[in-house]
């Protein structure tokens, strides 16, 4: 988790340059799709994340909710 990051102007994160943002995005998508690892994916998020899966309009907010979403709906055993 990156407690020092905060969303700033759309497309920017305070305290992070473009190269680090790209590296973090690569880590995040690797956790989701290559590793299918909830912990690795959650480690790339801010302290109070939110997610919306646009094709289905389901998602969650906060650490517990987002972790549950990834574990049960997107990455984990219950994921389609």
N, C-alpha and C positions, 0 to 999 in steps of 0.2 A: 504494500500500500504506500502511496506517495502523499504523506500529510502536508508537504510543502507546496503542493500544486494547487492552483485554483484557476478556474476558468475565467478568462479575461474577455477581451474583444473576441467576437466569434472567430474561431479558427486559431486562437492562440491560447497558451496556458502560461500563466505567470510563473517565472522561475525555470522555464524550459525553452530551449531554442528549437528550431525546425528539425535539426538532426536528431536531437534527443526525443522529440515528439514522434518522429518516424520510427526510431528504434523501439520506443514504448508501444507504438501501434503494432509493430511486427511481433513483439513479445505477446501482446494481447491476443492477436489473431492466431498465433501459434498455440497459445493456451486453449483457445476455443476449438480450433479445427484440426491442428496437427497432433497435439498432445491429448486433447479432450480432457483437460485437467482443470477442475473448478478452482483449486487453490492457486494455480499458476495464473489463471485468468483474473481472479480477484486481486492478486498481488499487483496488478497493473492499474488498479482503480483508485480514485480519490476516496477519502474516508466516508463520505455519504453519497454513494453512486446511485444512479438511476438508469434504467434501460427500458427501451420499448422495441420490441421485435415488430417492425412495420408490416410485414406480410400478414401477421395474425393480430396485430394491435394488442398483444399481451406483453407484460413486462413487470417491473417491480421497482421499489425505491428502498434505499438504506442497505447497509451491509447484509443483514439477515434476509431481507426480501430478495435482493439481487443474487445472493448465494443460493437461496432456494430456487429461484428462477433458473439459474445456470445448472444446478444439480438435477432438478426435476423436469425442466422443460426443454433445455437447450443442449446441454452437454451430457448429463447423467443418464442412468438406465431408463428413465421414463421418457427421454427425449425421442422424438420421432425422427 
